[in-house]
Amino acid sequence: MSEIIQVTGRQIAAARALIGLDQAGLADSANVSVQTLRRMEAAEGPPGGYPNNIAAVRAALEKAGVEFIAENGGGPGVRLKKTAKGIEEISQQIAALEDTISSISVPPEPSPKAALNTMKKAIAENDLTKLKIARKRIKEKGVSK
């Protein structure tokens, strides 16, 4: 695991905005008061307050998919975590795309509708191929989430 990054109040506010949560929602998730959260977010540097409250807010944000980025020359920041898709999720997407492809009818006579449906079908088939390749790679690595 990587080093523990000291978060700032601005990072907390940015992380909350990134996931589209209001202060009341985050405060509730972290089991702190809205006033406590407001004070934390107002800090330009490390937020003041009890370490357990700061840890609770950080944990709630990380559980919601936020990743805190350390000072690296460009300043501290936040981003959404990149999550790997599991075989089940990819298989569901494959099934949905196969249904979509089978439902797209291409009229035999040339027309704008035929051209549009041909393009939609080709894009869906391309996406289907990419998903099948991704599923195959996961199976080859032995990951079966």
C-alpha positions as CSV (number, residue, x, y, z in Angstrom):
1,M,0.0,0.0,0.0
2,S,1.2,3.5,-0.7
3,E,2.0,6.2,1.8
4,I,-0.7,8.0,3.8
5,I,-1.4,11.4,2.1
6,Q,-2.2,14.3,4.3
7,V,-5.4,15.8,2.9
8,T,-6.3,19.5,2.8
9,G,-9.7,21.1,3.4
10,R,-9.8,22.1,-0.3
11,Q,-9.2,18.5,-1.3
12,I,-12.2,17.4,0.8
13,A,-14.4,20.1,-0.8
14,A,-13.2,19.2,-4.3
15,A,-13.7,15.4,-3.6
16,R,-17.2,16.0,-2.4
17,A,-18.0,18.1,-5.5
18,L,-16.4,15.5,-7.7
19,I,-18.8,12.8,-6.6
20,G,-21.8,15.2,-6.5
21,L,-22.5,15.0,-2.8
22,D,-23.8,18.0,-0.8
23,Q,-22.3,18.8,2.7
24,A,-25.2,17.2,4.5
25,G,-24.8,14.0,2.6
26,L,-21.1,13.7,3.2
27,A,-21.5,14.7,6.9
28,D,-24.1,12.0,7.2
29,S,-21.9,9.3,5.5
30,A,-19.0,10.3,7.7
31,N,-21.1,10.6,10.9
32,V,-19.9,14.1,11.6
33,S,-21.9,17.4,11.8
34,V,-22.3,19.7,8.9
35,Q,-20.6,22.4,10.9
36,T,-17.6,20.2,11.4
37,L,-17.4,19.4,7.7
38,R,-17.8,23.1,6.8
39,R,-14.8,23.9,9.1
40,M,-12.7,21.2,7.5
41,E,-13.5,22.3,4.0
42,A,-12.7,26.0,4.8
43,A,-9.1,25.1,5.7
44,E,-6.6,25.9,2.9
45,G,-4.1,23.4,4.4
46,P,-4.7,20.4,6.6
47,P,-8.2,20.6,8.2
48,G,-8.4,21.3,11.9
49,G,-10.5,19.2,14.2
50,Y,-10.3,15.7,15.7
51,P,-8.2,13.3,13.7
52,N,-11.0,10.7,14.0
53,N,-13.4,13.1,12.2
54,I,-11.0,13.8,9.5
55,A,-10.3,10.1,9.0
56,A,-14.1,9.4,8.9
57,V,-14.7,12.1,6.2
58,R,-11.7,10.8,4.2
59,A,-12.9,7.2,4.5
60,A,-16.4,8.1,3.4
61,L,-15.0,9.9,0.3
62,E,-12.7,7.0,-0.5
63,K,-15.5,4.6,-0.2
64,A,-17.5,6.7,-2.7
65,G,-14.6,6.3,-5.2
66,V,-12.4,9.3,-4.6
67,E,-8.6,9.0,-4.6
68,F,-6.5,11.7,-2.9
69,I,-3.4,12.7,-4.8
70,A,-0.3,13.9,-3.0
71,E,1.6,17.2,-3.7
72,N,3.7,16.3,-6.7
73,G,4.8,19.6,-8.1
74,G,1.4,20.5,-9.3
75,G,-0.3,20.7,-5.9
76,P,-2.4,18.2,-4.1
77,G,-5.6,17.0,-5.7
78,V,-8.4,14.4,-6.0
79,R,-9.6,12.1,-8.8
80,L,-12.1,9.3,-9.2
81,K,-10.6,5.8,-8.8
82,K,-10.4,3.7,-11.9
83,T,-12.2,0.5,-11.2
84,A,-11.5,-2.7,-13.1
85,K,-14.5,-4.5,-14.5
86,G,-15.0,-8.1,-13.5
87,I,-16.0,-11.0,-15.7
88,E,-19.6,-10.9,-14.6
89,E,-20.0,-7.2,-15.4
90,I,-18.4,-7.6,-18.8
91,S,-20.5,-10.7,-19.5
92,Q,-23.6,-8.7,-18.7
93,Q,-22.5,-5.9,-21.1
94,I,-21.8,-8.5,-23.8
95,A,-25.2,-10.0,-23.5
96,A,-26.8,-6.5,-23.6
97,L,-24.8,-5.6,-26.7
98,E,-25.7,-8.9,-28.4
99,D,-29.4,-8.1,-27.8
100,T,-28.9,-4.6,-29.2
101,I,-27.1,-5.9,-32.3
102,S,-29.8,-8.5,-33.0
103,S,-32.5,-5.8,-32.6
104,I,-31.0,-3.5,-35.2
105,S,-32.6,-4.2,-38.6
106,V,-30.9,-3.0,-41.7
107,P,-33.3,-2.5,-44.6
108,P,-32.0,-4.2,-47.8
109,E,-32.6,-1.1,-49.9
110,P,-30.2,1.8,-49.7
111,S,-31.6,4.6,-47.6
112,P,-30.5,7.0,-44.9
113,K,-32.1,4.7,-42.3
114,A,-30.2,1.7,-43.7
115,A,-26.9,3.6,-43.6
116,L,-27.6,4.8,-40.0
117,N,-28.5,1.3,-38.8
118,T,-25.5,-0.2,-40.5
119,M,-23.3,2.3,-38.7
120,K,-25.0,1.7,-35.3
121,K,-24.6,-2.1,-35.8
122,A,-20.9,-1.8,-36.8
123,I,-20.2,0.4,-33.7
124,A,-22.0,-2.1,-31.4
125,E,-20.1,-5.0,-33.0
126,N,-16.8,-3.2,-32.4
127,D,-17.7,-2.6,-28.8
128,L,-18.7,-6.2,-28.4
129,T,-15.3,-7.4,-29.8
130,K,-13.5,-5.1,-27.3
131,L,-15.5,-6.5,-24.4
132,K,-14.9,-10.1,-25.5
133,I,-11.2,-9.4,-25.6
134,A,-11.2,-7.8,-22.2
135,R,-13.1,-10.8,-20.8
136,K,-10.6,-13.2,-22.4
137,R,-7.7,-11.3,-20.9
138,I,-9.2,-11.4,-17.4
139,K,-9.8,-15.1,-17.7
140,E,-6.2,-15.7,-18.8
141,K,-4.9,-13.8,-15.8
142,G,-7.1,-15.9,-13.5
143,V,-9.1,-13.0,-12.2
144,S,-12.8,-13.9,-11.8
145,K,-14.5,-11.0,-10.0
